[in-house]
Amino acid sequence: MRKYFETIRFVVILGLFTSTVLLGMEYITNKRIEAVIEARFKQSVLDAHSLSYTDSNFEDIYSDEITELELEANTFYVSNTTGNVTFEFSGGGVWGPISGVITLDSNFLLIVNIIVLVQEETPGLGGIVAEDQYLETFVGKSMLPSIDIVKDALTLENNQVDSITGATKTSDAFEIILNTTYSELKTIWDNQ
């Protein structure tokens, strides 16, 4: 009976010790993880504005070149040089979330840059939504009346982009994400 209680006591003490160590490590690493996520996001905003930086100077360039505007619980990242505006977009793709940043010209109309930061679409098919070559087809396109991702178009209008071959559902989801985010934020931007 005594061995039984000693075993239980040992397991409880070991459990408390390991739990304390794990909680301490979580506390320490959470702050570092948050700092890395914030740094990567700032670098993405700089990339969206085509600003050059290094790992050692991105904070200075960000603070010199970008103004953060908080409007109705949304953050707009405005270039102090060009007036171009970057904001986040996010929504559901076919297999998971698709999120990133889009930069529009100072008139809040033409796409200057678009970067997908997170996506879980099928590699080689829907995953193309995050590839630079595909995203470059959006540059110069108009968000009004809406961005249209079309299939098999012979000619493209100023607000149209080719869909991803073999990934119609991903293309449709991406179109909805961009248009929904734009229409919500355009109203906020226009009323500032």
N, C-alpha and C positions, 0 to 999 in steps of 0.2 A: 504494500500500500504506500509506503514511504517513497519508493522508486517512482510510483505513478505520479505523486504530487511533485517530486523533483523534476520529472520530465515536463509536466505541465508548466511549472514555474520557469524552467529553462526556455520553453517555447514562447511563453508570454514575454519574458525579458528580451529574447532574441527578436521577437516581433516588434516590440516597442522600440528597440534600438534601430532596427532596419527601417521602421516607419519614420523615425526621427531623422535618420540620415537621408532618406528619400525626400522627405518634406523640405529639409534644408537645401538639398541639391535642386529641387524644383524652384524654391525661392530664389536661389542664386542664378539659375539658368533662365528663368522667366524674364528677368530684367535684361539679360544679354540677348535673348531671342527677340524681345520687343525692340531693342535697339537695332538689331540686324534687320528686322522687318521694316522699321522706319527708314533706315539708311537705304535699303534696296528700293523702297517706294520713292524716296527723294531722287535717287539715281534714275528711276524710270521716268519721273517727271522731267528731269534734265534731258534724258534721251528723247522724250516726246517733243521737247523744244529744240532738239538738235544742238544742245550745248555740250561742249567738250569739258571733261573733268578727269581727275584721277581719284583714287581711293583716299588720298590724303587731303585733297582740296574741295571735294564735292560739297561739303557743308558751307564753305565760304561762297562758292559759286551759286549754290542754291539760295542763300540769303541775299546775295547781291542781285541775282537775276530774276528771282521768282517772288511774286506777292501772293500770299494766300488770302483769298476772300471767303469769309464764312457768310453764307446767305441761306437762311431758313434751314439750318442743320446740314447744309451741303457745302463742300469746299471746292472752290475754283482756284486753279493755279495759273496765274497770269504772268506772262513774260513782261518784264519791265522794258525790254527793248522793242519787241514787235507788237505787243498787245494781244498775242495769241493766247487762247484760253484752253487749259487742260482740265478735264474732270474724269472721275471714275465712272465705269459702267460695270454692271454685274447682273447676271440672270442665269436661268437654267438652260443648259445645253441638253443634248440627248442623254448623256451618261453622267453628267455632273455640272457644276457651275462653270460659266465662262465669265471671266472678269479681266479688266485691264483699264487702260487710260486712253482717252482720245483727245487730240488737240485740234481745235478749230481756229480759223483765222479770227482777227479782231472783230469782224462783223458777226461772229457766231454762226457762220453759214457753211464755209468750205472746210473739208477735212485736210489738215496739214500733216497729221501723223496719227497712227493708231498702233497700240501695243497691247497684245493679249498677255496677261501675267499668269493667269490660271485657266486651265482647261483640262478636261478629262475625256475628250472625244477619242474615237478610234484612231490609233496611229496610222498614218498614211492615207486616211480618208478624212474624217471630220477633224482630226488633229491638225490638218493643214490650216485651219482657222487661226493658228498661232504663228504660222510661218511668215517671215518677212516678205517673201516673194508674193504671197497672196495679199497680205495687208497693204503692200505698196499700191495695189490696184484701187484702193480707196482714196489715195492722196489726190486732192484736187476735186473730188466729188462733192456735190451739194447735199446737205442734209434736208433741204426743202424741195418739194413738199414732204418727202421722206426718202431715206436711202432704200433703194430696192435692190435686192440680190436676186438676179434673174437667171433662168436656165435657158441655154441655147439661143441667146439673142444674137442676131446678125449684126446689129449695131447697138451701141449702148448710149443712153441719154446721159446727161450730166449728173444725174442722181442714181445711176445704175452701175452695178458691179456684177461680174459673172459669179454664178454660184460655184460651189466646190463640187467637182465631178464625183459622183458616187456618195455624196453626203448632203442630200437635199434637206433632210431634217435638221442637220447642224446649221446649214446655211439659213434656213427659215428661223431657227432659234436665234442666231446671231443678228439677223435683221430685226427681229422683235426686240431684242435686248437694246440694240443701238437706237432704234426709233422711240422706244418707250422712255429710255433714259433722256434722250435729246428733248423730246416734247415736254417732259417734266421740268428739266433744267432750263430750257429756253424760256419758259414762262417766268421762272425765278430770276434768270439773268436779265430779261427785259424789264422786270419790275424793280430792279435795284436802284 
